[in-house]
Amino acid sequence: MHVDEVDEAVLLSIGEVARRTGLSVKLIRHWSDTGVVPPARRTAAGYRRYDPASLGRLELARTLRDLGLDLAAIRDVLDREHTLTRVAAAHVDALEVRIRLLRTQQAVLRSVARRTTTAEGLAFMTRTARMSAAERRSLIHEFVTGTLAELDVPTYRREQLAAVVDLPEDPTDEQVDAWIELSELVAGPELRAGMRRLAECSARHAPGEHDESVLRAMRQLAEDWNRRVAAAMREGIAPDSPAADSVVAAVVTAWIPTPANTGVAADADEDAAGATDSDGAPARRRLLEQLTAASEPSVERYWQLLCVLNGRPVAPGVADTGAWLKTALRANPAPGARAGELAALYGADADAWRPGGVLDACERVQNAVAELLRDIHPDQFDLPTPCAGWDIRTLIDHIVWENLLWGGLARGFPRTDVGADHLGDDHVGAFRTAARDALTAFRRPGMLDRRFGPAPGRRLVEQLVIELLLHGWDLAAALGRPRDFLPDLAELALPVVREIYDSLPRTPGGSFAPPRPVPPAAPALDHLAGYLGRTVT
């Protein structure tokens, strides 16, 4: 039927169309003016009139609009210039892009909610999260090529450039966080400097191309020393103790035949020829130099973030094991060096804890710590302590372990369950039982003079006294209690502690942090804690 032949009775005003469709008059007028749904006719006065076909066209236009199509696409469908199937397929693709963008924006906002972010930080996060795949690849490519520049490290450069750095189509919150953190790393100076130092070390010691066998040997070496050191840490072996010497020896022996050692001969110093053929001071010194040069936490974090982005398991970090091994190399610079130092030190068997003696000192400090523990409620277990990363429960477990450790050594049965829970549901009872058993072992006839390696038995007791004095101070500080208990024992402990620990490296991974300043008039126990790395306030 021609539009002029439409029955006037079925024509509707724009207001009636609005009531029937639920669309606003303003929207219908706009769609009419843009040709999406033109009126069937106009009255002599110019008013729009719409027929049933117009209503159908309006309903379809609304549906297409709700699906996200723009006016041009809607008009094309309604005018049959493009089929609905073709337009729908095109908009499916567009919607997928839009959905990915919205999900990324949602993840960015979640990331903002989880961290303290400035307005500038939000702008940076949004900008980097919305980068295209090509822009992300370009960002990393420019970073790698600019950082490595002229260095003769083609294999290292190729590995860096081959890394896939992109967000998946439907990223998780963790992956968006990883990309934002990675972008911040790349934009900042720390990663660039760390990667440059690592590459310079490689260029000095092993320039040029490396085949897969060399890379495989290097990976195997890293896995080997990391495994050995992790096992030592689980056993509670301190890196600055003589017990760490055998771990160092095993690592050095495994390192000697690898390219990490044999590849450095060309630029070695005068006495290097043959110096790394066996475990000794030169070999340990060079391995320490290499580990120190390769210790770049920002680079390790970079590769961990890449694993998150690519959906691969994140390999355990080697920061802690690396710190342990470097400290062990410094404390044991040659085979038997630390043991020799202690043997000379322990040659003087005089009991420094007079007038009561070391057993009396041990019993007194055990009782003082037990008094502190008696007033601790489990609700306080999660309070922080001056021991970095340890809450009160962890600290109590440690001092129970110290009693078990030294008491077991006195009986000739070393403990290896350092990682176990030694408290159960009665922390006071666990400490008192362990302390009583240790003291009983120490009081066995002849124990104080019996030799345990280079050390007489009194030195085992002495170690427990020092540990309990220090960790008693930690507990008192964490609880806000007076820190000046047992001042006479603290006075006696200070010269002993300086004698034993003055030569130890105060580095990450070691038993103690560097000494901290303490007011001259502070109690003796504060001076002991400050010397062993605690912050005294």
C-alpha distance (Angstrom), angle and dihedral (degrees) to the residues before:
residue distance angle dihedral
M1 . . .
H2 3.79 . .
V3 3.76 116.2 .
D4 3.80 90.5 -114.6
E5 3.78 88.9 57.8
V6 3.83 95.0 54.9
D7 3.77 110.9 125.2
E8 3.76 107.9 -108.3
A9 3.79 87.7 -139.7
V10 3.82 92.7 68.5
L11 3.79 96.4 46.3
L12 3.79 115.9 105.7
S13 3.77 132.5 -155.7
I14 3.78 119.3 -122.8
G15 3.80 89.4 -105.0
E16 3.81 91.9 54.0
V17 3.80 90.8 48.3
A18 3.78 89.6 51.4
R19 3.81 91.5 52.4
R20 3.81 92.9 48.1
T21 3.80 96.8 45.6
G22 3.78 101.1 33.1
L23 3.81 89.7 -127.6
S24 3.77 120.2 131.2
V25 3.79 120.9 -104.3
K26 3.79 88.4 -125.0
L27 3.83 92.3 56.0
I28 3.81 93.8 46.1
R29 3.80 90.1 49.8
H30 3.80 90.6 49.6
W31 3.79 92.1 49.5
S32 3.77 89.2 48.7
D33 3.81 93.2 51.4
T34 3.82 92.4 48.4
G35 3.81 93.4 49.2
V36 3.78 97.3 -112.7
V37 3.81 93.2 117.8
P38 3.80 109.8 4.6
P39 3.84 116.0 -168.3
A40 3.81 119.0 -100.8
R41 3.80 89.5 -123.8
R42 3.77 143.5 -27.2
T43 3.78 127.6 -121.0
A44 3.78 122.8 -118.9
A45 3.79 86.6 -96.0
G46 3.83 90.5 53.0
Y47 3.77 99.1 -106.1
R48 3.82 116.8 149.6
R49 3.77 120.1 -113.8
Y50 3.83 124.6 -168.2
D51 3.79 130.2 -158.2
P52 3.88 129.9 -154.1
A53 3.80 90.9 -88.2
S54 3.80 88.7 56.4
L55 3.80 89.6 54.1
G56 3.80 90.6 52.8
R57 3.80 90.7 47.6
L58 3.81 90.0 50.5
E59 3.82 92.5 50.6
L60 3.80 91.4 50.4
A61 3.81 91.2 46.2
R62 3.80 90.2 52.2
T63 3.81 91.6 49.6
L64 3.80 92.0 49.8
R65 3.80 90.8 47.0
D66 3.81 91.0 51.4
L67 3.81 88.0 53.1
G68 3.79 89.1 57.4
L69 3.82 102.3 -102.5
D70 3.80 116.9 147.3
L71 3.80 123.4 -126.5
A72 3.80 95.0 -97.8
A73 3.81 91.6 54.6
I74 3.80 91.8 44.8
R75 3.80 91.0 51.8
D76 3.82 91.2 48.6
V77 3.81 90.8 54.3
L78 3.79 94.4 45.2
D79 3.81 92.2 47.4
R80 3.84 90.9 47.3
E81 3.80 91.4 -121.6
H82 3.82 88.1 128.3
T83 3.76 126.9 20.6
L84 3.76 118.5 -111.9
T85 3.82 88.9 -120.3
R86 3.79 92.7 56.6
V87 3.79 94.3 45.8
A88 3.82 91.7 45.5
A89 3.82 91.7 52.4
A90 3.79 91.4 50.7
H91 3.76 91.8 49.3
V92 3.79 92.5 47.6
D93 3.80 87.1 62.5
A94 3.79 91.9 45.9
L95 3.79 91.7 48.2
E96 3.80 91.5 50.9
V97 3.80 89.8 55.4
R98 3.79 90.2 47.0
I99 3.80 92.8 47.9
R100 3.80 91.6 50.7
L101 3.79 89.6 50.3
L102 3.80 92.2 48.7
R103 3.79 91.7 48.5
T104 3.78 89.9 50.1
Q105 3.80 90.7 49.0
Q106 3.80 89.3 48.9
A107 3.80 90.7 51.4
V108 3.82 90.7 48.0
L109 3.80 90.5 53.5
R110 3.80 90.0 48.8
S111 3.78 88.7 51.1
V112 3.80 89.9 50.6
A113 3.80 89.7 51.2
R114 3.82 90.5 53.4
R115 3.80 97.1 50.0
T116 3.78 139.9 41.3
T117 3.79 103.8 -100.2
T118 3.79 132.0 177.7
A119 3.80 123.5 -145.2
E120 3.81 88.4 -102.5
G121 3.79 89.8 49.7
L122 3.80 91.1 51.7
A123 3.80 91.1 50.9
F124 3.81 90.5 49.7
M125 3.82 92.5 47.5
T126 3.80 92.7 48.7
R127 3.79 93.2 46.3
T128 3.79 94.6 49.2
A129 3.80 94.4 42.9
R130 3.82 90.8 54.3
M131 3.80 95.1 51.9
S132 3.77 116.9 124.0
A133 3.79 120.8 -118.0
A134 3.81 89.7 -104.5
E135 3.80 91.2 51.2
R136 3.81 91.3 50.7
R137 3.80 92.2 50.1
S138 3.79 90.5 47.6
L139 3.80 91.6 49.9
I140 3.81 93.0 54.1
H141 3.82 93.5 40.6
E142 3.80 92.1 54.3
F143 3.80 90.8 45.3
V144 3.82 94.0 51.6
T145 3.79 96.9 42.7
G146 3.79 92.3 45.1
T147 3.80 92.8 48.2
L148 3.80 98.2 46.4
A149 3.82 95.2 35.6
E150 3.80 110.4 151.8
L151 3.81 99.2 -1.9
D152 3.81 116.1 129.0
V153 3.81 95.6 -123.7
P154 3.83 104.9 115.4
T155 3.80 95.3 157.4
Y156 3.79 93.0 48.4
R157 3.83 90.8 45.8
R158 3.80 92.0 49.3
E159 3.81 92.0 50.8
Q160 3.79 90.8 51.4
L161 3.79 94.3 48.5
A162 3.81 93.1 45.2
A163 3.79 92.7 58.5
V164 3.81 112.2 113.4
V165 3.79 108.0 -125.6
D166 3.79 111.4 -179.6
L167 3.77 142.6 110.7
P168 3.81 115.4 -111.7
E169 3.79 118.1 -117.1
D170 3.80 91.7 -100.3
P171 3.82 104.1 29.7
T172 3.76 122.7 -165.4
D173 3.79 120.8 -129.3
E174 3.81 87.7 -104.7
Q175 3.81 91.5 54.8
V176 3.80 93.1 48.7
D177 3.81 89.0 49.3
A178 3.81 88.7 49.0
W179 3.81 92.9 51.3
I180 3.82 92.1 47.7
E181 3.81 91.5 48.6
L182 3.80 90.8 45.8
S183 3.81 91.0 50.7
E184 3.80 89.9 50.8
L185 3.82 90.4 49.7
V186 3.80 92.4 49.9
A187 3.79 91.6 46.9
G188 3.81 94.0 49.4
P189 3.82 130.2 73.4
E190 3.83 99.3 -119.5
L191 3.81 99.0 73.2
R192 3.79 93.5 41.1
A193 3.82 91.5 51.7
G194 3.80 92.5 44.2
M195 3.77 94.8 49.1
R196 3.79 90.2 46.1
R197 3.82 92.4 52.1
L198 3.78 91.1 48.5
A199 3.80 91.8 49.9
E200 3.81 92.1 46.3
C201 3.80 89.1 53.3
S202 3.80 89.7 51.4
A203 3.80 91.9 46.7
R204 3.83 91.1 52.2
H205 3.78 97.9 45.8
A206 3.80 104.7 29.0
P207 3.82 113.8 9.5
G208 3.80 125.5 175.9
E209 3.77 132.1 31.0
H210 3.80 122.6 -19.8
D211 3.77 123.7 -161.0
E212 3.76 125.0 -137.6
S213 3.80 93.5 -94.7
V214 3.82 90.8 61.1
L215 3.79 92.1 47.2
R216 3.79 90.5 47.2
A217 3.81 91.1 51.3
M218 3.80 91.0 50.5
R219 3.80 92.6 49.3
Q220 3.80 90.1 48.2
L221 3.80 90.8 50.6
A222 3.80 91.8 51.5
E223 3.79 91.9 47.9
D224 3.81 90.6 48.3
W225 3.79 98.0 52.8
N226 3.79 92.2 39.9
R227 3.81 90.3 53.8
R228 3.81 93.4 47.6
V229 3.78 93.8 47.6
A230 3.80 93.8 45.0
A231 3.82 89.2 53.6
A232 3.82 90.3 50.5
M233 3.79 90.7 50.1
R234 3.80 91.2 50.5
E235 3.80 88.5 52.8
G236 3.79 90.5 53.5
I237 3.82 95.6 -115.1
A238 3.80 110.2 162.1
P239 3.82 112.1 -133.4
D240 3.80 91.8 -137.4
S241 3.80 93.8 53.8
P242 3.82 129.5 92.5
A243 3.81 87.8 -112.3
A244 3.82 88.5 70.1
D245 3.81 90.9 61.2
S246 3.80 94.1 82.2
V247 3.82 91.1 51.1
V248 3.81 90.3 50.7
A249 3.80 90.4 48.7
A250 3.81 91.9 52.6
V251 3.81 92.2 48.7
V252 3.82 93.2 47.7
T253 3.81 92.0 47.5
A254 3.81 90.2 53.2
W255 3.84 91.2 46.1
I256 3.83 97.9 50.5
P257 3.85 98.7 76.1
T258 3.81 95.7 41.4
P259 3.83 128.5 97.0
A260 3.82 87.9 -108.2
N261 3.80 86.6 72.0
T262 3.81 105.2 23.8
G263 3.80 92.0 46.2
V264 3.80 93.9 62.6
A265 3.80 99.0 59.9
A266 3.80 94.5 96.3
D267 3.79 94.8 64.8
A268 3.79 98.8 30.2
D269 3.78 124.1 127.0
E270 3.79 123.9 -100.9
D271 3.77 98.2 -84.7
A272 3.79 93.8 44.6
A273 3.78 97.0 94.0
G274 3.76 105.6 108.8
A275 3.82 91.3 -12.1
T276 3.78 93.2 117.0
D277 3.79 95.8 47.7
S278 3.79 89.6 98.6
D279 3.78 140.9 16.6
G280 3.79 110.1 -77.2
A281 3.79 143.1 116.2
P282 3.87 95.3 -68.0
A283 3.80 92.4 50.3
R284 3.79 92.9 47.3
R285 3.78 91.8 46.4
R286 3.81 92.7 52.1
L287 3.79 93.6 45.7
L288 3.80 89.4 51.0
E289 3.82 89.8 50.6
Q290 3.80 91.0 52.0
L291 3.80 94.0 46.4
T292 3.78 91.1 48.2
A293 3.81 91.4 50.2
A294 3.80 91.2 47.3
S295 3.80 94.8 47.8
E296 3.78 100.6 105.8
P297 3.82 111.2 146.3
S298 3.80 91.9 -175.5
V299 3.83 91.3 57.1
E300 3.80 91.4 48.5
R301 3.80 89.3 50.1
Y302 3.81 90.1 49.2
W303 3.81 91.6 58.4
Q304 3.80 92.0 43.9
L305 3.81 89.9 55.0
L306 3.80 90.4 49.7
C307 3.80 88.6 55.5
V308 3.80 90.4 53.1
L309 3.81 92.1 48.9
N310 3.80 92.2 49.4
G311 3.80 94.4 45.6
R312 3.81 94.0 -115.1
P313 3.80 125.5 136.6
V314 3.78 111.8 -91.6
A315 3.79 109.9 -118.4
P316 3.81 114.8 -128.0
G317 3.77 111.8 -92.8
V318 3.79 120.9 -111.2
A319 3.80 97.0 -150.2
D320 3.81 93.9 103.8
T321 3.80 96.1 40.7
G322 3.80 90.4 44.1
A323 3.79 91.6 52.1
W324 3.82 89.7 49.1
L325 3.81 93.0 50.8
K326 3.81 94.5 46.3
T327 3.80 90.6 50.0
A328 3.81 90.4 47.6
L329 3.82 90.7 51.4
R330 3.80 91.1 50.2
A331 3.82 93.3 46.8
N332 3.82 92.0 43.4
P333 3.83 102.4 36.7
A334 3.80 91.9 161.3
P335 3.81 132.5 18.6
G336 3.80 108.6 -75.5
A337 3.82 94.1 2.4
R338 3.79 97.8 126.5
A339 3.78 92.7 40.9
G340 3.81 88.8 51.7
E341 3.79 91.7 51.7
L342 3.77 91.4 51.6
A343 3.79 93.0 44.7
A344 3.79 89.2 56.8
L345 3.77 90.9 45.2
Y346 3.78 93.7 47.4
G347 3.77 92.1 49.7
A348 3.77 86.8 88.0
D349 3.79 102.8 73.3
A350 3.80 98.0 -177.6
D351 3.80 113.6 133.8
A352 3.79 105.9 -118.1
W353 3.83 92.4 -166.7
R354 3.78 99.2 76.2
P355 2.95 141.4 173.7
G356 3.81 91.9 39.0
G357 3.78 97.1 22.6
V358 3.77 131.3 -131.2
L359 3.83 95.6 -68.2
D360 3.78 91.2 55.3
A361 3.82 89.8 47.2
C362 3.79 89.8 51.6
E363 3.80 94.2 50.7
R364 3.80 92.5 47.0
V365 3.79 95.3 51.0
Q366 3.82 91.4 44.8
N367 3.81 89.3 54.2
A368 3.81 92.5 46.8
V369 3.81 91.9 51.7
A370 3.82 91.0 45.8
E371 3.82 88.4 56.0
L372 3.79 90.1 53.9
L373 3.80 91.5 48.9
R374 3.79 93.4 49.3
D375 3.81 91.5 67.7
I376 3.82 95.8 46.4
H377 3.81 115.2 103.9
P378 3.83 121.2 -157.5
D379 3.81 87.8 -115.6
Q380 3.81 86.0 71.1
F381 3.80 95.5 52.0
D382 3.79 94.5 99.9
L383 3.82 95.2 53.3
P384 3.83 113.3 118.8
T385 3.81 121.5 -110.9
P386 3.82 134.5 -159.2
C387 3.82 86.9 -99.2
A388 3.80 101.6 94.8
G389 3.80 111.1 -112.5
W390 3.81 94.8 2.8
D391 3.77 124.8 114.3
I392 3.80 122.3 -160.5
R393 3.80 94.9 -89.1
T394 3.81 92.3 51.3
L395 3.79 90.2 48.7
I396 3.82 92.9 50.2
D397 3.80 90.2 48.4
H398 3.80 88.6 52.3
I399 3.80 95.5 52.7
V400 3.82 90.0 48.0
W401 3.80 86.7 52.1
E402 3.81 91.2 50.2
N403 3.81 90.1 57.9
L404 3.81 90.5 47.1
L405 3.82 91.5 46.8
W406 3.80 99.2 50.4
G407 3.78 93.9 37.1
G408 3.80 90.1 51.6
L409 3.80 91.7 50.0
A410 3.81 89.7 50.8
R411 3.81 89.2 55.5
G412 3.79 92.8 45.8
F413 3.82 93.6 -110.6
P414 3.84 109.1 108.2
R415 3.79 115.3 -154.7
T416 3.80 120.3 -128.9
D417 3.82 100.8 176.2
V418 3.79 95.0 98.0
G419 3.81 91.9 138.5
A420 3.82 95.8 52.7
D421 3.80 126.0 102.6
H422 3.80 104.4 -101.3
L423 3.81 97.5 177.5
G424 3.79 109.0 59.3
D425 3.81 109.9 178.8
D426 3.82 96.6 -41.7
H427 3.80 111.7 63.1
V428 3.80 94.3 171.8
G429 3.79 93.3 49.8
A430 3.81 92.1 45.5
F431 3.81 91.1 53.9
R432 3.80 95.4 44.9
T433 3.81 92.1 49.1
A434 3.81 93.7 48.2
A435 3.81 92.1 44.5
R436 3.81 92.8 49.2
D437 3.81 92.3 48.6
A438 3.82 91.8 48.7
L439 3.79 92.4 49.8
T440 3.79 90.6 48.2
A441 3.81 89.9 53.0
F442 3.79 91.2 48.2
R443 3.81 91.7 52.3
R444 3.79 94.7 56.8
P445 3.83 110.4 122.8
G446 3.80 112.5 -85.7
M447 3.80 94.5 3.8
L448 3.82 95.8 122.1
D449 3.81 92.4 56.7
R450 3.79 98.4 36.4
R451 3.82 114.5 108.3
F452 3.80 120.6 -116.4
G453 3.78 100.3 -173.6
P454 3.81 105.4 -55.3
A455 3.80 93.6 -20.1
P456 3.79 129.9 85.5
G457 3.80 116.0 -131.1
R458 3.80 92.8 -104.6
R459 3.81 88.0 68.1
L460 3.82 90.7 59.4
V461 3.79 89.4 55.1
E462 3.79 89.4 45.2
Q463 3.80 91.4 55.6
L464 3.80 91.0 54.5
V465 3.81 91.3 48.5
I466 3.81 91.0 53.0
E467 3.82 93.0 46.1
L468 3.81 92.7 50.2
L469 3.80 93.5 46.1
L470 3.80 91.2 51.8
H471 3.79 96.5 42.8
G472 3.80 91.2 42.3
W473 3.81 85.3 58.4
D474 3.82 88.7 49.3
L475 3.80 91.5 52.6
A476 3.78 93.5 46.6
A477 3.81 91.0 49.3
A478 3.81 92.3 48.0
L479 3.81 91.5 50.4
G480 3.79 96.1 42.1
R481 3.82 91.8 -116.4
P482 3.85 126.9 143.4
R483 3.79 110.3 -75.8
D484 3.78 98.9 -158.7
F485 3.82 100.4 85.6
L486 3.82 119.7 138.4
P487 3.83 94.4 12.6
D488 3.81 93.2 173.6
L489 3.82 92.1 56.1
A490 3.79 90.8 46.3
E491 3.80 89.5 53.7
L492 3.79 90.9 51.3
A493 3.82 91.9 45.5
L494 3.81 97.0 54.7
P495 3.83 98.7 72.9
V496 3.81 90.9 40.2
V497 3.81 91.5 52.7
R498 3.80 92.8 47.1
E499 3.78 90.7 49.5
I500 3.81 93.2 52.1
Y501 3.80 101.7 37.4
D502 3.81 106.5 30.9
S503 3.80 93.1 95.0
L504 3.82 96.3 45.2
P505 3.82 120.0 107.2
R506 3.78 110.5 -109.5
T507 3.79 95.4 -148.5
P508 3.82 135.3 130.2
G509 3.78 107.9 -73.1
G510 3.80 93.6 30.9
S511 3.76 127.2 112.8
F512 3.80 94.6 -102.9
A513 3.78 139.5 25.9
P514 3.82 120.6 -125.1
P515 3.83 115.1 -72.6
R516 3.79 116.1 -84.2
P517 3.82 127.4 -146.1
V518 3.80 116.6 -95.3
P519 3.84 126.7 -169.5
P520 3.80 109.0 -103.1
A521 3.80 93.1 -124.0
A522 3.81 93.9 51.0
P523 3.83 119.2 118.8
A524 3.80 117.2 -86.4
L525 3.80 92.3 -108.9
D526 3.82 89.6 57.0
H527 3.80 88.5 54.4
L528 3.80 90.2 49.9
A529 3.83 91.2 49.9
G530 3.81 92.6 46.1
Y531 3.80 92.1 50.1
L532 3.81 88.9 52.7
G533 3.80 92.6 52.5
R534 3.78 105.2 -90.5
T535 3.79 121.4 138.4
V536 3.79 107.6 -120.8
T537 3.80 115.5 -155.5
